[in-house]
Amino acid sequence: MLSLLDERICETNTKWRVQLDDGCAVEAVLYRQDSLCISSQVGCAVGCPFCASGAHGFGRQLSADELIAQVVAVRERGRSVARVTVSGVGEPLHNHDNVARCLAWCRSEGLGMSLTTSGGPLDRLRAWMRLPHRGLTISVHAGTEAARARMVPRGPKLAPLFDTLGEELRTLSGARKRKIAAAYLIIEGVNDTEEEVDAFIDLVRPLDVKVHVYSHNAVPTSELHGVSEDRYRALAGRVRAAGMNVRMSSLARTQPNGGCGTLVALRGPRARPRLGAPA
């Protein structure tokens, strides 16, 4: 059904091009040699300007079998997979049913599965928060609606997103709540001011969830760039000083062969490109 090509090893990560039967390709990364990041779509409709995955819009959904086959193929390479994250190419909630089937398969294999999402559609976010996942990271990347519209153009607006999160988190146990995180990727000139970071803090603090503050990985499809290391650490420290449980970018997340936003999709001759949001 698919094959792993163009293996690239760089310090902590191994990345493959995942060649699909119809000629399309996505990418998968084994982080720290045990955590496998898989893709859920060919391309992405959300349009985040810092991310290479959706630079050419949305092509098609991956089937549940294609999601699962990424895990199987890596195992067949003799690699050990301890956990799976659907954080590669695509917006997982736009392919909710197939991702949920992959979750069920992972559980049957004794694998925990997590995912990263821009948060919408909100009814699917609600559904996912109730599923037995091992982690859910919401890509917020802003404290104001203006910055959110620039960072996550076709994701839900902040107000309804945080209303949904607040309602759902009230129903979760402490153990389940600890699996939820809000992410903030710092981009110079877009969301790198103290005022924007403070607005993000004001949104997230009442939820009492973890915060991932990410540094930027340069990609050839975007002219955006991150801040200096000192500035990055200062802004992350500002969030931590507000009493938040902060995680910063790990070495694995900053590697050129698999860092955040660097995975790409290629469309094959029989794929049908479509730039609108998938159903």
Beta strands, then each sheet from edge to edge (+ up, - down):
strand 1: 2-10
strand 2: 13-20
strand 3: 25-31
strand 4: 35-37
strand 5: 41-43
strand 6: 58-61
strand 7: 83-86
strand 8: 112-117
strand 9: 135-139
strand 10: 180-185
strand 11: 210-214
strand 12: 246-248
sheet 1: 1+ 2- 3+ 4- 7- 8- 9- 10- 11- 12-
sheet 2: 5+ 6-
end
